[in-house]
């Protein structure tokens, strides 16, 4: 019985050690999401959050079309204290739609055209955003990670 326990313990130890030593170290792919701030073109004031808001944060939508199907994207407001903004809108751009629509209100729909690059690693494949156009104007990726969209 003691020999069986020793054998089991030894086998378990060697198995765990082998698993840990052979485990791949993978970089976590960057999420395809965007942090957006929608501001007035005239004075830079926030149009979604804060005292000067124009749009209802509970009514706008992000979506894309595929054939006759409409897929709504997941989004959420993010409180962003410390960078001078009241809040941002974080949008999950999955599954890599090339054209996304932002409906702020009835009759006010904007277009995002997004280009992706596929990356392959030893841990799998993922995509990153390489180009982002807002109403056909190129938006430079910001250094602080927040896209400022001027309306």
Helices and strands as residue ranges (DSSP letters): H 2-22, E 33-39, E 61-66, E 69-72, E 75-79, E 87-92, E 99-105, E 108-121, E 124-134, E 137-138, E 146-150
